[in-house]
Amino acid sequence: MLASLLLAYLLLTVLAEMGAAWVLGFRKKRELAAVALVNVVTNPPLNFFLALNAQYAFFQIGFSALLFLEALVVLAEWGALTFVFQGKSRKLFRLSLTMNAFSYLIGVIFF
């Protein structure tokens, strides 16, 4: 059950963030593949941690803690995208921030 839920979160996140990237002008196959790969690396650890915490209540995860965790994901994705594309740092930060804000909102709506 947990595995299928995490897979659903991952799929929804990848689709949402690829859509956001496409809208922001990242339309080449390589760019969209990089966005998908970055999400495959960052999304499962975050959602696994949140699912484990929901099950065992290690920490109180309020809105500010969730924003902090999302900020860590934004920074990690920004760093990975900057590495892949070798530059455009500000543009890639905006991309990472926008993609994650969009996927967060989609997640709130669906889950």
Residue pairs with C-beta under 8 A, 6 or more apart in sequence:
2 51
5 51
6 44
6 47
6 48
6 51
9 43
9 47
9 107
9 111
10 39
10 40
10 43
10 44
10 47
12 103
12 106
12 107
12 110
13 39
13 43
13 103
13 106
13 107
14 35
14 36
14 39
14 40
14 43
16 99
16 102
16 103
16 106
16 107
17 35
17 36
17 39
17 99
17 100
17 102
17 103
18 32
18 35
18 36
19 102
20 95
20 98
20 99
20 102
20 103
21 31
21 32
21 35
21 95
21 99
22 32
24 94
24 95
24 98
26 32
26 35
26 95
31 85
34 80
34 81
34 84
34 85
35 81
35 99
38 77
38 80
38 81
38 84
39 77
41 76
41 80
42 73
42 76
42 77
42 80
43 73
46 69
46 73
49 69
50 61
50 69
52 58
53 59
53 61
59 65
61 69
70 100
70 104
73 100
74 93
74 96
74 97
74 100
75 96
77 96
77 99
77 100
78 89
78 92
78 93
78 95
78 96
78 97
81 92
81 95
81 96
82 88
82 89
82 92
85 92
